[in-house]
Amino acid sequence: MSSKAKRVLPTRPEPPSVEQILADVRGTHPTDPVFLLPAEPRQDHGPSPGDPGRQEAAAEERERLYRQSRSYVEMNQRLQESRERLRERREELRRAGAALERGISEMRQKAF
């Protein structure tokens, strides 16, 4: 069977210096999305921001988005694990195919 090899992560690079950050900021274009103000929020003439119904709806939306992102992360994790299992199986099949080819070659040599 195959064993899982321990992955060694690369070392984290040093954070940029203040001078590097300032050079980056100075070198950006004025229309860079980071420096643009977001669009004005939609004016809703419904309940006031202090309204419990609106706060509850906002909390429900946050919870829905949290669950959705959590589901995405879990699915992504499962996909990565599946990809690794498939990679291991592919390697096992490749080795088995090579062994089969060697066996066939040996049988042909013995037959002739």
Backbone as XML, in Angstrom:
<?xml version="1.0"?>
<chain id="A" units="angstrom">
  <residue number="1" name="MET">
    <atom name="N" x="0.844" y="-1.187" z="0.000"/>
    <atom name="CA" x="0.000" y="0.000" z="0.000"/>
    <atom name="C" x="0.885" y="1.244" z="0.000"/>
  </residue>
  <residue number="2" name="SER">
    <atom name="N" x="0.298" y="2.333" z="-0.260"/>
    <atom name="CA" x="1.056" y="3.576" z="-0.284"/>
    <atom name="C" x="0.944" y="4.281" z="1.056"/>
  </residue>
  <residue number="3" name="SER">
    <atom name="N" x="1.949" y="5.045" z="1.365"/>
    <atom name="CA" x="1.917" y="5.823" z="2.610"/>
    <atom name="C" x="1.916" y="7.294" z="2.259"/>
  </residue>
  <residue number="4" name="LYS">
    <atom name="N" x="1.316" y="8.048" z="3.136"/>
    <atom name="CA" x="1.250" y="9.482" z="2.885"/>
    <atom name="C" x="2.577" y="10.121" z="3.277"/>
  </residue>
  <residue number="5" name="ALA">
    <atom name="N" x="3.168" y="10.815" z="2.355"/>
    <atom name="CA" x="4.417" y="11.497" z="2.637"/>
    <atom name="C" x="4.129" y="12.806" z="3.374"/>
  </residue>
  <residue number="6" name="LYS">
    <atom name="N" x="4.968" y="13.095" z="4.329"/>
    <atom name="CA" x="4.789" y="14.338" z="5.077"/>
    <atom name="C" x="5.223" y="15.498" z="4.189"/>
  </residue>
  <residue number="7" name="ARG">
    <atom name="N" x="4.352" y="16.461" z="4.068"/>
    <atom name="CA" x="4.651" y="17.615" z="3.228"/>
    <atom name="C" x="5.376" y="18.670" z="4.053"/>
  </residue>
  <residue number="8" name="VAL">
    <atom name="N" x="6.426" y="19.192" z="3.484"/>
    <atom name="CA" x="7.177" y="20.245" z="4.144"/>
    <atom name="C" x="6.798" y="21.558" z="3.481"/>
  </residue>
  <residue number="9" name="LEU">
    <atom name="N" x="6.266" y="22.448" z="4.273"/>
    <atom name="CA" x="5.846" y="23.737" z="3.741"/>
    <atom name="C" x="7.050" y="24.667" z="3.619"/>
  </residue>
  <residue number="10" name="PRO">
    <atom name="N" x="7.055" y="25.501" z="2.593"/>
    <atom name="CA" x="8.153" y="26.458" z="2.479"/>
    <atom name="C" x="8.074" y="27.477" z="3.607"/>
  </residue>
  <residue number="11" name="THR">
    <atom name="N" x="9.211" y="28.052" z="3.896"/>
    <atom name="CA" x="9.223" y="29.059" z="4.962"/>
    <atom name="C" x="8.504" y="30.303" z="4.485"/>
  </residue>
  <residue number="12" name="ARG">
    <atom name="N" x="7.893" y="30.979" z="5.415"/>
    <atom name="CA" x="7.145" y="32.188" z="5.100"/>
    <atom name="C" x="8.135" y="33.320" z="4.791"/>
  </residue>
  <residue number="13" name="PRO">
    <atom name="N" x="7.890" y="34.070" z="3.724"/>
    <atom name="CA" x="8.806" y="35.169" z="3.403"/>
    <atom name="C" x="8.693" y="36.284" z="4.439"/>
  </residue>
  <residue number="14" name="GLU">
    <atom name="N" x="9.727" y="37.062" z="4.522"/>
    <atom name="CA" x="9.722" y="38.201" z="5.438"/>
    <atom name="C" x="8.694" y="39.221" z="4.955"/>
  </residue>
  <residue number="15" name="PRO">
    <atom name="N" x="8.013" y="39.883" z="5.882"/>
    <atom name="CA" x="7.061" y="40.920" z="5.458"/>
    <atom name="C" x="7.814" y="42.084" z="4.812"/>
  </residue>
  <residue number="16" name="PRO">
    <atom name="N" x="7.133" y="42.814" z="3.941"/>
    <atom name="CA" x="7.820" y="43.928" z="3.278"/>
    <atom name="C" x="8.159" y="45.036" z="4.272"/>
  </residue>
  <residue number="17" name="SER">
    <atom name="N" x="9.198" y="45.760" z="3.952"/>
    <atom name="CA" x="9.601" y="46.878" z="4.809"/>
    <atom name="C" x="8.655" y="48.053" z="4.558"/>
  </residue>
  <residue number="18" name="VAL">
    <atom name="N" x="8.716" y="49.025" z="5.424"/>
    <atom name="CA" x="7.883" y="50.224" z="5.285"/>
    <atom name="C" x="8.196" y="50.915" z="3.958"/>
  </residue>
  <residue number="19" name="GLU">
    <atom name="N" x="9.470" y="50.947" z="3.611"/>
    <atom name="CA" x="9.866" y="51.597" z="2.352"/>
    <atom name="C" x="9.256" y="50.876" z="1.146"/>
  </residue>
  <residue number="20" name="GLN">
    <atom name="N" x="9.239" y="49.545" z="1.196"/>
    <atom name="CA" x="8.653" y="48.777" z="0.094"/>
    <atom name="C" x="7.147" y="49.027" z="-0.005"/>
  </residue>
  <residue number="21" name="ILE">
    <atom name="N" x="6.492" y="49.097" z="1.127"/>
    <atom name="CA" x="5.048" y="49.353" z="1.127"/>
    <atom name="C" x="4.767" y="50.740" z="0.570"/>
  </residue>
  <residue number="22" name="LEU">
    <atom name="N" x="5.514" y="51.722" z="1.028"/>
    <atom name="CA" x="5.311" y="53.086" z="0.531"/>
    <atom name="C" x="5.596" y="53.172" z="-0.963"/>
  </residue>
  <residue number="23" name="ALA">
    <atom name="N" x="6.620" y="52.486" z="-1.431"/>
    <atom name="CA" x="6.924" y="52.494" z="-2.870"/>
    <atom name="C" x="5.774" y="51.868" z="-3.653"/>
  </residue>
  <residue number="24" name="ASP">
    <atom name="N" x="5.189" y="50.795" z="-3.130"/>
    <atom name="CA" x="4.037" y="50.170" z="-3.779"/>
    <atom name="C" x="2.860" y="51.126" z="-3.848"/>
  </residue>
  <residue number="25" name="VAL">
    <atom name="N" x="2.570" y="51.796" z="-2.747"/>
    <atom name="CA" x="1.430" y="52.716" z="-2.694"/>
    <atom name="C" x="1.655" y="53.886" z="-3.635"/>
  </residue>
  <residue number="26" name="ARG">
    <atom name="N" x="2.852" y="54.407" z="-3.649"/>
    <atom name="CA" x="3.143" y="55.548" z="-4.533"/>
    <atom name="C" x="3.082" y="55.148" z="-6.004"/>
  </residue>
  <residue number="27" name="GLY">
    <atom name="N" x="3.384" y="53.881" z="-6.303"/>
    <atom name="CA" x="3.421" y="53.432" z="-7.690"/>
    <atom name="C" x="2.069" y="52.995" z="-8.234"/>
  </residue>
  <residue number="28" name="THR">
    <atom name="N" x="1.025" y="53.059" z="-7.432"/>
    <atom name="CA" x="-0.287" y="52.613" z="-7.909"/>
    <atom name="C" x="-0.959" y="53.695" z="-8.739"/>
  </residue>
  <residue number="29" name="HIS">
    <atom name="N" x="-1.857" y="53.240" z="-9.583"/>
    <atom name="CA" x="-2.628" y="54.148" z="-10.428"/>
    <atom name="C" x="-3.792" y="54.703" z="-9.600"/>
  </residue>
  <residue number="30" name="PRO">
    <atom name="N" x="-4.182" y="55.959" z="-9.818"/>
    <atom name="CA" x="-5.270" y="56.542" z="-9.027"/>
    <atom name="C" x="-6.601" y="55.796" z="-9.151"/>
  </residue>
  <residue number="31" name="THR">
    <atom name="N" x="-6.793" y="55.063" z="-10.241"/>
    <atom name="CA" x="-8.057" y="54.340" z="-10.405"/>
    <atom name="C" x="-7.967" y="52.917" z="-9.859"/>
  </residue>
  <residue number="32" name="ASP">
    <atom name="N" x="-6.905" y="52.606" z="-9.140"/>
    <atom name="CA" x="-6.772" y="51.277" z="-8.524"/>
    <atom name="C" x="-7.984" y="51.027" z="-7.635"/>
  </residue>
  <residue number="33" name="PRO">
    <atom name="N" x="-8.633" y="49.878" z="-7.776"/>
    <atom name="CA" x="-9.852" y="49.605" z="-6.996"/>
    <atom name="C" x="-9.660" y="49.722" z="-5.484"/>
  </residue>
  <residue number="34" name="VAL">
    <atom name="N" x="-8.459" y="49.526" z="-5.007"/>
    <atom name="CA" x="-8.220" y="49.622" z="-3.569"/>
    <atom name="C" x="-8.457" y="51.042" z="-3.066"/>
  </residue>
  <residue number="35" name="PHE">
    <atom name="N" x="-8.216" y="52.019" z="-3.921"/>
    <atom name="CA" x="-8.329" y="53.404" z="-3.496"/>
    <atom name="C" x="-9.641" y="54.066" z="-3.892"/>
  </residue>
  <residue number="36" name="LEU">
    <atom name="N" x="-10.527" y="53.333" z="-4.537"/>
    <atom name="CA" x="-11.814" y="53.898" z="-4.912"/>
    <atom name="C" x="-12.823" y="53.684" z="-3.797"/>
  </residue>
  <residue number="37" name="LEU">
    <atom name="N" x="-13.696" y="54.648" z="-3.616"/>
    <atom name="CA" x="-14.742" y="54.508" z="-2.606"/>
    <atom name="C" x="-15.806" y="53.555" z="-3.122"/>
  </residue>
  <residue number="38" name="PRO">
    <atom name="N" x="-16.351" y="52.735" z="-2.251"/>
    <atom name="CA" x="-17.412" y="51.830" z="-2.710"/>
    <atom name="C" x="-18.659" y="52.624" z="-3.087"/>
  </residue>
  <residue number="39" name="ALA">
    <atom name="N" x="-19.501" y="51.994" z="-3.888"/>
    <atom name="CA" x="-20.750" y="52.640" z="-4.290"/>
    <atom name="C" x="-21.598" y="52.900" z="-3.051"/>
  </residue>
  <residue number="40" name="GLU">
    <atom name="N" x="-22.412" y="53.917" z="-3.145"/>
    <atom name="CA" x="-23.292" y="54.239" z="-2.020"/>
    <atom name="C" x="-24.238" y="53.084" z="-1.765"/>
  </residue>
  <residue number="41" name="PRO">
    <atom name="N" x="-24.454" y="52.739" z="-0.511"/>
    <atom name="CA" x="-25.401" y="51.658" z="-0.238"/>
    <atom name="C" x="-26.806" y="52.046" z="-0.668"/>
  </residue>
  <residue number="42" name="ARG">
    <atom name="N" x="-27.584" y="51.030" z="-1.021"/>
    <atom name="CA" x="-28.944" y="51.262" z="-1.480"/>
    <atom name="C" x="-29.750" y="51.852" z="-0.331"/>
  </residue>
  <residue number="43" name="GLN">
    <atom name="N" x="-30.482" y="52.877" z="-0.625"/>
    <atom name="CA" x="-31.333" y="53.497" z="0.393"/>
    <atom name="C" x="-32.625" y="52.713" z="0.483"/>
  </residue>
  <residue number="44" name="ASP">
    <atom name="N" x="-32.828" y="52.042" z="1.590"/>
    <atom name="CA" x="-34.029" y="51.253" z="1.806"/>
    <atom name="C" x="-34.954" y="52.057" z="2.696"/>
  </residue>
  <residue number="45" name="HIS">
    <atom name="N" x="-36.159" y="52.276" z="2.246"/>
    <atom name="CA" x="-37.104" y="53.066" z="3.023"/>
    <atom name="C" x="-37.969" y="52.193" z="3.913"/>
  </residue>
  <residue number="46" name="GLY">
    <atom name="N" x="-37.482" y="50.979" z="4.176"/>
    <atom name="CA" x="-38.207" y="50.047" z="5.031"/>
    <atom name="C" x="-37.949" y="50.369" z="6.492"/>
  </residue>
  <residue number="47" name="PRO">
    <atom name="N" x="-37.903" y="49.369" z="7.319"/>
    <atom name="CA" x="-37.702" y="49.570" z="8.746"/>
    <atom name="C" x="-36.367" y="50.240" z="9.032"/>
  </residue>
  <residue number="48" name="SER">
    <atom name="N" x="-36.295" y="50.937" z="10.138"/>
    <atom name="CA" x="-35.071" y="51.650" z="10.501"/>
    <atom name="C" x="-33.995" y="50.651" z="10.892"/>
  </residue>
  <residue number="49" name="PRO">
    <atom name="N" x="-32.692" y="51.080" z="10.847"/>
    <atom name="CA" x="-31.600" y="50.169" z="11.174"/>
    <atom name="C" x="-31.719" y="49.582" z="12.583"/>
  </residue>
  <residue number="50" name="GLY">
    <atom name="N" x="-32.374" y="50.289" z="13.496"/>
    <atom name="CA" x="-32.524" y="49.787" z="14.847"/>
    <atom name="C" x="-33.681" y="48.815" z="14.988"/>
  </residue>
  <residue number="51" name="ASP">
    <atom name="N" x="-34.409" y="48.605" z="13.916"/>
    <atom name="CA" x="-35.576" y="47.725" z="13.946"/>
    <atom name="C" x="-35.135" y="46.280" z="14.190"/>
  </residue>
  <residue number="52" name="PRO">
    <atom name="N" x="-35.724" y="45.605" z="15.181"/>
    <atom name="CA" x="-35.333" y="44.214" z="15.469"/>
    <atom name="C" x="-35.527" y="43.282" z="14.285"/>
  </residue>
  <residue number="53" name="GLY">
    <atom name="N" x="-36.562" y="43.511" z="13.482"/>
    <atom name="CA" x="-36.791" y="42.660" z="12.312"/>
    <atom name="C" x="-35.658" y="42.764" z="11.313"/>
  </residue>
  <residue number="54" name="ARG">
    <atom name="N" x="-35.171" y="43.968" z="11.112"/>
    <atom name="CA" x="-34.071" y="44.169" z="10.172"/>
    <atom name="C" x="-32.778" y="43.572" z="10.721"/>
  </residue>
  <residue number="55" name="GLN">
    <atom name="N" x="-32.559" y="43.736" z="12.006"/>
    <atom name="CA" x="-31.366" y="43.155" z="12.626"/>
    <atom name="C" x="-31.403" y="41.630" z="12.542"/>
  </residue>
  <residue number="56" name="GLU">
    <atom name="N" x="-32.591" y="41.072" z="12.740"/>
    <atom name="CA" x="-32.739" y="39.619" z="12.668"/>
    <atom name="C" x="-32.485" y="39.128" z="11.241"/>
  </residue>
  <residue number="57" name="ALA">
    <atom name="N" x="-32.998" y="39.868" z="10.267"/>
    <atom name="CA" x="-32.777" y="39.491" z="8.866"/>
    <atom name="C" x="-31.288" y="39.559" z="8.526"/>
  </residue>
  <residue number="58" name="ALA">
    <atom name="N" x="-30.608" y="40.598" z="9.026"/>
    <atom name="CA" x="-29.171" y="40.725" z="8.769"/>
    <atom name="C" x="-28.413" y="39.576" z="9.428"/>
  </residue>
  <residue number="59" name="ALA">
    <atom name="N" x="-28.819" y="39.223" z="10.646"/>
    <atom name="CA" x="-28.158" y="38.112" z="11.341"/>
    <atom name="C" x="-28.384" y="36.802" z="10.591"/>
  </residue>
  <residue number="60" name="GLU">
    <atom name="N" x="-29.590" y="36.591" z="10.084"/>
    <atom name="CA" x="-29.885" y="35.386" z="9.312"/>
    <atom name="C" x="-29.058" y="35.336" z="8.038"/>
  </residue>
  <residue number="61" name="GLU">
    <atom name="N" x="-28.894" y="36.481" z="7.397"/>
    <atom name="CA" x="-28.085" y="36.544" z="6.168"/>
    <atom name="C" x="-26.617" y="36.224" z="6.476"/>
  </residue>
  <residue number="62" name="ARG">
    <atom name="N" x="-26.108" y="36.788" z="7.579"/>
    <atom name="CA" x="-24.728" y="36.483" z="7.973"/>
    <atom name="C" x="-24.567" y="34.988" z="8.247"/>
  </residue>
  <residue number="63" name="GLU">
    <atom name="N" x="-25.533" y="34.424" z="8.939"/>
    <atom name="CA" x="-25.485" y="32.990" z="9.250"/>
    <atom name="C" x="-25.539" y="32.164" z="7.971"/>
  </residue>
  <residue number="64" name="ARG">
    <atom name="N" x="-26.384" y="32.559" z="7.022"/>
    <atom name="CA" x="-26.480" y="31.842" z="5.750"/>
    <atom name="C" x="-25.157" y="31.902" z="4.995"/>
  </residue>
  <residue number="65" name="LEU">
    <atom name="N" x="-24.563" y="33.091" z="4.962"/>
    <atom name="CA" x="-23.281" y="33.240" z="4.273"/>
    <atom name="C" x="-22.180" y="32.452" z="4.977"/>
  </residue>
  <residue number="66" name="TYR">
    <atom name="N" x="-22.218" y="32.437" z="6.308"/>
    <atom name="CA" x="-21.230" y="31.672" z="7.065"/>
    <atom name="C" x="-21.352" y="30.192" z="6.734"/>
  </residue>
  <residue number="67" name="ARG">
    <atom name="N" x="-22.585" y="29.674" z="6.755"/>
    <atom name="CA" x="-22.792" y="28.257" z="6.453"/>
    <atom name="C" x="-22.376" y="27.932" z="5.015"/>
  </residue>
  <residue number="68" name="GLN">
    <atom name="N" x="-22.676" y="28.850" z="4.115"/>
    <atom name="CA" x="-22.317" y="28.631" z="2.713"/>
    <atom name="C" x="-20.796" y="28.585" z="2.563"/>
  </residue>
  <residue number="69" name="SER">
    <atom name="N" x="-20.083" y="29.511" z="3.203"/>
    <atom name="CA" x="-18.633" y="29.504" z="3.085"/>
    <atom name="C" x="-18.027" y="28.301" z="3.788"/>
  </residue>
  <residue number="70" name="ARG">
    <atom name="N" x="-18.608" y="27.914" z="4.900"/>
    <atom name="CA" x="-18.114" y="26.728" z="5.607"/>
    <atom name="C" x="-18.311" y="25.486" z="4.733"/>
  </residue>
  <residue number="71" name="SER">
    <atom name="N" x="-19.451" y="25.396" z="4.083"/>
    <atom name="CA" x="-19.721" y="24.283" z="3.187"/>
    <atom name="C" x="-18.712" y="24.262" z="2.042"/>
  </residue>
  <residue number="72" name="TYR">
    <atom name="N" x="-18.403" y="25.440" z="1.504"/>
    <atom name="CA" x="-17.422" y="25.536" z="0.421"/>
    <atom name="C" x="-16.054" y="25.044" z="0.894"/>
  </residue>
  <residue number="73" name="VAL">
    <atom name="N" x="-15.633" y="25.474" z="2.085"/>
    <atom name="CA" x="-14.328" y="25.072" z="2.606"/>
    <atom name="C" x="-14.281" y="23.559" z="2.807"/>
  </residue>
  <residue number="74" name="GLU">
    <atom name="N" x="-15.355" y="22.988" z="3.366"/>
    <atom name="CA" x="-15.398" y="21.546" z="3.581"/>
    <atom name="C" x="-15.366" y="20.795" z="2.248"/>
  </residue>
  <residue number="75" name="MET">
    <atom name="N" x="-16.122" y="21.278" z="1.272"/>
    <atom name="CA" x="-16.131" y="20.636" z="-0.047"/>
    <atom name="C" x="-14.746" y="20.732" z="-0.688"/>
  </residue>
  <residue number="76" name="ASN">
    <atom name="N" x="-14.114" y="21.871" z="-0.567"/>
    <atom name="CA" x="-12.783" y="22.059" z="-1.128"/>
    <atom name="C" x="-11.795" y="21.089" z="-0.475"/>
  </residue>
  <residue number="77" name="GLN">
    <atom name="N" x="-11.912" y="20.914" z="0.833"/>
    <atom name="CA" x="-11.048" y="19.985" z="1.547"/>
    <atom name="C" x="-11.269" y="18.554" z="1.050"/>
  </residue>
  <residue number="78" name="ARG">
    <atom name="N" x="-12.528" y="18.167" z="0.908"/>
    <atom name="CA" x="-12.829" y="16.816" z="0.410"/>
    <atom name="C" x="-12.291" y="16.624" z="-1.009"/>
  </residue>
  <residue number="79" name="LEU">
    <atom name="N" x="-12.411" y="17.653" z="-1.839"/>
    <atom name="CA" x="-11.895" y="17.555" z="-3.206"/>
    <atom name="C" x="-10.380" y="17.394" z="-3.215"/>
  </residue>
  <residue number="80" name="GLN">
    <atom name="N" x="-9.704" y="18.116" z="-2.350"/>
    <atom name="CA" x="-8.246" y="17.987" z="-2.281"/>
    <atom name="C" x="-7.845" y="16.592" z="-1.815"/>
  </residue>
  <residue number="81" name="GLU">
    <atom name="N" x="-8.565" y="16.061" z="-0.827"/>
    <atom name="CA" x="-8.278" y="14.702" z="-0.360"/>
    <atom name="C" x="-8.542" y="13.692" z="-1.474"/>
  </residue>
  <residue number="82" name="SER">
    <atom name="N" x="-9.635" y="13.873" z="-2.200"/>
    <atom name="CA" x="-9.953" y="12.965" z="-3.314"/>
    <atom name="C" x="-8.888" y="13.053" z="-4.396"/>
  </residue>
  <residue number="83" name="ARG">
    <atom name="N" x="-8.430" y="14.249" z="-4.673"/>
    <atom name="CA" x="-7.389" y="14.425" z="-5.684"/>
    <atom name="C" x="-6.124" y="13.679" z="-5.272"/>
  </residue>
  <residue number="84" name="GLU">
    <atom name="N" x="-5.773" y="13.762" z="-3.997"/>
    <atom name="CA" x="-4.582" y="13.064" z="-3.514"/>
    <atom name="C" x="-4.759" y="11.546" z="-3.616"/>
  </residue>
  <residue number="85" name="ARG">
    <atom name="N" x="-5.947" y="11.047" z="-3.240"/>
    <atom name="CA" x="-6.211" y="9.601" z="-3.364"/>
    <atom name="C" x="-6.122" y="9.163" z="-4.827"/>
  </residue>
  <residue number="86" name="LEU">
    <atom name="N" x="-6.698" y="9.964" z="-5.724"/>
    <atom name="CA" x="-6.630" y="9.628" z="-7.153"/>
    <atom name="C" x="-5.189" y="9.631" z="-7.655"/>
  </residue>
  <residue number="87" name="ARG">
    <atom name="N" x="-4.403" y="10.570" z="-7.184"/>
    <atom name="CA" x="-2.996" y="10.639" z="-7.588"/>
    <atom name="C" x="-2.269" y="9.373" z="-7.131"/>
  </residue>
  <residue number="88" name="GLU">
    <atom name="N" x="-2.532" y="8.949" z="-5.884"/>
    <atom name="CA" x="-1.899" y="7.727" z="-5.375"/>
    <atom name="C" x="-2.347" y="6.518" z="-6.174"/>
  </residue>
  <residue number="89" name="ARG">
    <atom name="N" x="-3.634" y="6.423" z="-6.476"/>
    <atom name="CA" x="-4.142" y="5.279" z="-7.250"/>
    <atom name="C" x="-3.581" y="5.269" z="-8.665"/>
  </residue>
  <residue number="90" name="ARG">
    <atom name="N" x="-3.464" y="6.450" z="-9.252"/>
    <atom name="CA" x="-2.890" y="6.540" z="-10.597"/>
    <atom name="C" x="-1.460" y="6.015" z="-10.587"/>
  </residue>
  <residue number="91" name="GLU">
    <atom name="N" x="-0.697" y="6.379" z="-9.566"/>
    <atom name="CA" x="0.682" y="5.911" z="-9.462"/>
    <atom name="C" x="0.718" y="4.394" z="-9.273"/>
  </residue>
  <residue number="92" name="GLU">
    <atom name="N" x="-0.187" y="3.848" z="-8.459"/>
    <atom name="CA" x="-0.254" y="2.399" z="-8.272"/>
    <atom name="C" x="-0.581" y="1.710" z="-9.591"/>
  </residue>
  <residue number="93" name="LEU">
    <atom name="N" x="-1.530" y="2.260" z="-10.347"/>
    <atom name="CA" x="-1.892" y="1.675" z="-11.645"/>
    <atom name="C" x="-0.736" y="1.774" z="-12.630"/>
  </residue>
  <residue number="94" name="ARG">
    <atom name="N" x="-0.013" y="2.870" z="-12.590"/>
    <atom name="CA" x="1.136" y="3.024" z="-13.482"/>
    <atom name="C" x="2.180" y="1.960" z="-13.170"/>
  </residue>
  <residue number="95" name="ARG">
    <atom name="N" x="2.452" y="1.740" z="-11.871"/>
    <atom name="CA" x="3.429" y="0.721" z="-11.482"/>
    <atom name="C" x="2.939" y="-0.674" z="-11.877"/>
  </residue>
  <residue number="96" name="ALA">
    <atom name="N" x="1.644" y="-0.936" z="-11.670"/>
    <atom name="CA" x="1.086" y="-2.243" z="-12.039"/>
    <atom name="C" x="1.171" y="-2.445" z="-13.550"/>
  </residue>
  <residue number="97" name="GLY">
    <atom name="N" x="0.890" y="-1.406" z="-14.319"/>
    <atom name="CA" x="0.981" y="-1.489" z="-15.777"/>
    <atom name="C" x="2.401" y="-1.761" z="-16.230"/>
  </residue>
  <residue number="98" name="ALA">
    <atom name="N" x="3.370" y="-1.100" z="-15.584"/>
    <atom name="CA" x="4.775" y="-1.327" z="-15.940"/>
    <atom name="C" x="5.178" y="-2.762" z="-15.610"/>
  </residue>
  <residue number="99" name="ALA">
    <atom name="N" x="4.733" y="-3.265" z="-14.456"/>
    <atom name="CA" x="5.048" y="-4.650" z="-14.080"/>
    <atom name="C" x="4.409" y="-5.626" z="-15.069"/>
  </residue>
  <residue number="100" name="LEU">
    <atom name="N" x="3.181" y="-5.337" z="-15.484"/>
    <atom name="CA" x="2.495" y="-6.186" z="-16.458"/>
    <atom name="C" x="3.240" y="-6.198" z="-17.783"/>
  </residue>
  <residue number="101" name="GLU">
    <atom name="N" x="3.674" y="-5.028" z="-18.223"/>
    <atom name="CA" x="4.441" y="-4.944" z="-19.478"/>
    <atom name="C" x="5.730" y="-5.751" z="-19.379"/>
  </residue>
  <residue number="102" name="ARG">
    <atom name="N" x="6.421" y="-5.672" z="-18.225"/>
    <atom name="CA" x="7.646" y="-6.458" z="-18.048"/>
    <atom name="C" x="7.332" y="-7.956" z="-18.100"/>
  </residue>
  <residue number="103" name="GLY">
    <atom name="N" x="6.244" y="-8.347" z="-17.438"/>
    <atom name="CA" x="5.853" y="-9.761" z="-17.444"/>
    <atom name="C" x="5.534" y="-10.255" z="-18.840"/>
  </residue>
  <residue number="104" name="ILE">
    <atom name="N" x="4.826" y="-9.459" z="-19.603"/>
    <atom name="CA" x="4.486" y="-9.828" z="-20.988"/>
    <atom name="C" x="5.748" y="-9.940" z="-21.814"/>
  </residue>
  <residue number="105" name="SER">
    <atom name="N" x="6.653" y="-8.999" z="-21.619"/>
    <atom name="CA" x="7.914" y="-9.008" z="-22.370"/>
    <atom name="C" x="8.722" y="-10.254" z="-22.045"/>
  </residue>
  <residue number="106" name="GLU">
    <atom name="N" x="8.778" y="-10.627" z="-20.750"/>
    <atom name="CA" x="9.506" y="-11.825" z="-20.352"/>
    <atom name="C" x="8.875" y="-13.071" z="-20.951"/>
  </residue>
  <residue number="107" name="MET">
    <atom name="N" x="7.548" y="-13.122" z="-20.969"/>
    <atom name="CA" x="6.860" y="-14.289" z="-21.537"/>
    <atom name="C" x="7.131" y="-14.399" z="-23.029"/>
  </residue>
  <residue number="108" name="ARG">
    <atom name="N" x="7.167" y="-13.275" z="-23.712"/>
    <atom name="CA" x="7.446" y="-13.295" z="-25.155"/>
    <atom name="C" x="8.860" y="-13.784" z="-25.415"/>
  </residue>
  <residue number="109" name="GLN">
    <atom name="N" x="9.796" y="-13.343" z="-24.562"/>
    <atom name="CA" x="11.194" y="-13.774" z="-24.761"/>
    <atom name="C" x="11.326" y="-15.274" z="-24.519"/>
  </residue>
  <residue number="110" name="LYS">
    <atom name="N" x="10.612" y="-15.799" z="-23.530"/>
    <atom name="CA" x="10.682" y="-17.234" z="-23.260"/>
    <atom name="C" x="10.007" y="-18.045" z="-24.354"/>
  </residue>
  <residue number="111" name="ALA">
    <atom name="N" x="8.978" y="-17.458" z="-24.984"/>
    <atom name="CA" x="8.257" y="-18.175" z="-26.044"/>
    <atom name="C" x="9.086" y="-18.278" z="-27.308"/>
  </residue>
  <residue number="112" name="PHE">
    <atom name="N" x="9.983" y="-17.334" z="-27.546"/>
    <atom name="CA" x="10.772" y="-17.343" z="-28.789"/>
    <atom name="C" x="12.129" y="-17.763" z="-28.480"/>
  </residue>
</chain>
